[in-house]
């Protein structure tokens, strides 16, 4: 069940939910600079590849690391399955919708809370 405040946030801020095809287009072969909301003051640089692989290099004041895994779209949600870097979350697919506001994207957890705020950039060749 989605966090009840999400619908209010969507209405108040003009967030637009992406379709599955829009998620594929936005997150294929890009660099994503993210402010992770799940963990205070965590920043991540993610590389989303069109073949379904991703890497995430993250850092906060207590730790840092590299996560690898796969991603795909299902039912207009982006799903990720972690393979390395976070043993407790490994191989468990997590899916959630993606919203856009201007040039920022918001990934949402299954409970409706905001997971991350993302700035999408072209992938360096």
PAFIRO-248747 format. One record per atom (N, C-alpha, C): residue in one letter; x, y, z. Coordinates in pm, whole numbers, plus 50000, padded with zeros to 5 digits. Each point is the difference from the previous one (the first is absolute). Layout:
N
AXYZ/...
END
This chain:
125
X500844988250000/X499165011850000/X500885012450000/X499665009549916/X500805012049991/X499775009050120/X501075006650039/X499955009950106/X498935010149964/X499115003050089/X498855008649971/X500435014049960/X501165004650044/X500465013349965/X500495001249857/X500254988849933/X500525000749864/X499005006549906/X498744996550010/X499015006049910/X499905015050023/X500115004550124/X499995014450029/X501245006649943/X501144993450014/X501245005449945/X499925001249849/X499464989849935/X499865000149855/X499135011849956/X498875001650065/X499105011049965/X500635013650027/X500625001750114/X500545013050040/X501225004149919/X500794990449959/X501285003449936/X500004998149849/X498934994549944/X499954998149856/X500854988449951/X500274990250086/X500754988249957/X499194992249897/X500684995149897/X499364992249895/X500594986050002/X499154989850009/X500494986350001/X500404995749859/X501184993849988/X500474995249871/X499334986749965/X499794997949871/X499524987249951/X501204990549995/X499744987349976/X501084990349987/X500965003849888/X499465004149885/X500855003949887/X500835012350033/X499415009650071/X500765011950040/X501124996550096/X499764990650091/X501054995550092/X501154993949920/X499674991449903/X501044993849915/X500835010849929/X499335010049946/X500705010549926/X500885008450092/X499465004150114/X500735008850092/X501204992950061/X499884987350034/X501054993050075/X500854990649913/X500055002349870/X500844991849913/X501275007549962/X501134994550038/X501325005649967/X500165014250051/X499805001750132/X500145013250062/X500754998950133/X500505011650042/X500565001750134/X498935007150082/X499824995650120/X498965005150088/X500675004350131/X499935013050029/X500515005150127/X498825000650095/X500064992150108/X498834998450087/X500285004550143/X498995006050059/X499975002850143/X499074989550059/X500574990550071/X499224988950055/X499295004750126/X498694998650002/X499205004750112/X499874989550110/X500244987349967/X499904989250099/X501075001450108/X501165004549962/X501115001650093/X500455014549998/X500005006150114/X500325014250011/X501355003349938/X500005010449920/X501225005549939/X500764989949915/X499294991049933/X500654990549912/X499865004949856/X501125000049929/X500005003549859/X500494988049922/X499474998449881/X500394988749916/X500155004649856/X500944993949932/X500125001749856/X499694986449939/X498934999749922/X499524987449941/X500215000249850/X500364988749946/X500114998149855/X498944989849961/X499025004549920/X498924991349955/X500244996749853/X500194987349968/X500304995849863/X498764994149935/X499915001649868/X498814995349929/X499914984849990/X501084993050038/X499944985350000/X499484994450133/X499575009150091/X499424995650126/X500964999250117/X501235004549982/X500954999950112/X500075014050061/X500365000750128/X500285012950062/X501124998450102/X500675011250027/X500965000950109/X499685012750078/X500254999550128/X499765011550087/X501205001650092/X500615011649995/X501085003450091/X499425010050099/X499944996350127/X499325008350099/X500945003650115/X499615010950070/X500815004750113/X499125008150094/X500244998150131/X499435008850102/X501065002150107/X499665006750108/X501015003350101/X500514987750075/X499304988749991/X500394988050075/X500614989049915/X499734999849871/X500454988849918/X499935003749852/X500514990949918/X499905001449855/X500044986049940/X499664999349872/X500034986949938/X499605000549854/X500074988449939/X499594998349860/X499004988649995/X498905002549933/X498954990149985/X499844997149852/X499824987249965/X499724996449861/X498724991849998/X499365000149884/X498784992149987/X499385001649863/X498744996349993/X499255001149876/X498755008350024/X499475005549890/X498755007650009/X499134996649880/X498715001750019/X499024997749894/X498735007650035/X499095000549906/X498725006750022/X498894989650002/X499135001350100/X498844991050012/X498835008250054/X498874999349932/X498795007050044/X500255014850027/X500715006849909/X500305014350012/X500785003450126/X500834990550044/X500895002450114/X501414995649962/X500995007050055/X501384995649982/X500304990150111/X500534988549960/X500374989450095/X501514998449999/X500574998150118/X501444997450011/X500214987350082/X501014992749959/X500404988150071/X501515001350026/X500375001050126/X501415002050037/X500734986649997/X501185000249938/X500814987949993/X501185000650097/X500675011650008/X501155001250090/X499955013450072/X500645000750116/X500175012650071/X499095002150119/X498834993850001/X499075000750113/X499464986050027/X500754991850073/X499624986050018/X498594997950053/X499505008950087/X498664998250056/X498905002049895/X500325007349894/X498995002849897/X500244992149872/X501014991449999/X500384993049877/X498884991349946/X499825001149870/X499104991749920/X498515001850030/X499675009550085/X498595002750030/X499575011949914/X499164997549902/X499555010849911/X499115009650076/X500285012949981/X499185010550058/X499535009049887/X498705002649996/X499415007949893/X499305012250058/X500015010749923/X499285011950041/X499845009549882/X499005008750008/X499785009549892/X501085010950000/X500105006849888/X500895011349983/X499145012049964/X500275011250065/X499295012549972/X500995010449948/X499495009549922/X500835010849946/X499415013350043/X500905009350031/X499645014050021/X501115008249936/X499665006849890/X500995007549923/X501124990449958/X501255002850043/X501124991449959/X500444990550112/X499184998450102/X500324990850109/X499044988149997/X500524988650043/X499214987750006/X500004995050144/X498904994050039/X499824995150136/X499684985149994/X500844991850063/X499704985850011/X499274997950132/X499054990649998/X499124998250115/X500094985650049/X500094998550132/X500014986850064/X498614993849996/X499934987150032/X498734992949997/X499005005550101/X500485006550106/X499085005850099/X499565014149960/X500495004949885/X499615013349952/X500945011150041/X500984997150083/X500975010450038/X500995002349885/X500575011749997/X500985003349897/X501324992950031/X500494992249904/X501304993450015/X501125009449961/X499875006649884/X501085008549953/X499515011049909/X500805010749996/X499785011149908/X501164999549901/X499674999349872/X500994996849898/X500155011149896/X501265002749966/X500315008849888/X500644991149893/X499434999949881/X500444991149893/X500925007749906/X501154994049970/X501005005949912/X500394989849892/X500495004849886/X500474990549898/X501144991750055/X500064987649959/X501074991050042/X501285003849925/X501095001750073/X501275003149937/X500394988849906/X500445003649882/X500394989949900/X501364994350034/
END
